Amino acid sequence: MEKIKVWYDSKGDFLEVMFKQKEGFFRETSSDQVMEKIDMEGNVIGFSILKVSSLKEKLLDIDLVNVPD
């Protein structure tokens, strides 16, 4: 079982959640606030949220989607 890593930068108001620790890159989602991190095969391995403090008063609903094989 792999551990989920969560990192929050209060000065940058930025949250990052990683499901797997492996090489990958960030790509856009349907929200300007959320980027998903995918590995070289297109599997989602994490995500980041910008302006986290703005979520106090609104719901953020995003689908993280793996690229089909």
C-alpha positions as CSV (number, residue, x, y, z in Angstrom):
1,M,0.0,0.0,0.0
2,E,1.4,3.4,-1.0
3,K,0.9,6.4,1.2
4,I,-0.9,9.5,0.0
5,K,1.3,12.6,0.5
6,V,-0.4,16.0,1.2
7,W,1.4,19.3,1.2
8,Y,0.0,22.7,1.9
9,D,1.8,26.0,1.3
10,S,-0.1,28.7,3.4
11,K,1.8,31.6,1.9
12,G,1.1,30.4,-1.7
13,D,-2.4,29.2,-0.8
14,F,-1.6,26.0,-2.6
15,L,-2.5,22.3,-1.8
16,E,-0.8,19.3,-3.5
17,V,-2.0,15.7,-3.1
18,M,0.1,12.9,-4.5
19,F,-1.2,9.3,-4.7
20,K,2.1,7.9,-6.1
21,Q,5.6,9.1,-6.0
22,K,6.8,8.8,-9.6
23,E,7.8,11.0,-12.5
24,G,5.0,12.9,-14.3
25,F,3.7,16.2,-15.3
26,F,0.8,18.5,-14.5
27,R,-2.0,19.2,-17.0
28,E,-5.1,21.4,-16.9
29,T,-8.5,20.3,-15.8
30,S,-12.0,21.9,-16.3
31,S,-11.2,24.2,-13.4
32,D,-8.6,27.1,-13.4
33,Q,-7.9,26.2,-9.8
34,V,-7.0,22.5,-10.3
35,M,-4.2,20.8,-12.1
36,E,-3.9,17.0,-12.3
37,K,-0.5,15.3,-12.2
38,I,-0.2,12.3,-14.6
39,D,2.5,9.8,-15.2
40,M,4.0,9.0,-18.6
41,E,1.3,6.4,-19.2
42,G,-1.5,8.9,-18.6
43,N,-2.5,7.7,-15.1
44,V,-3.5,10.3,-12.5
45,I,-1.0,10.2,-9.7
46,G,-2.0,13.4,-7.9
47,F,-3.5,16.9,-8.1
48,S,-2.9,20.5,-7.0
49,I,-5.4,23.2,-6.0
50,L,-4.6,26.9,-6.2
51,K,-6.3,29.5,-4.0
52,V,-7.4,26.9,-1.5
53,S,-8.7,29.5,0.9
54,S,-11.4,30.5,-1.7
55,L,-13.0,27.1,-1.2
56,K,-14.4,28.1,2.2
57,E,-17.6,29.3,0.6
58,K,-17.9,27.2,-2.6
59,L,-17.8,23.6,-3.7
60,L,-15.1,22.5,-6.1
61,D,-16.3,19.5,-8.2
62,I,-13.6,18.1,-10.6
63,D,-13.3,14.8,-12.3
64,L,-9.7,13.4,-12.5
65,V,-9.7,11.1,-15.5
66,N,-7.1,8.6,-16.6
67,V,-6.2,8.5,-20.2
68,P,-7.6,5.2,-21.8
69,D,-5.0,2.5,-22.6
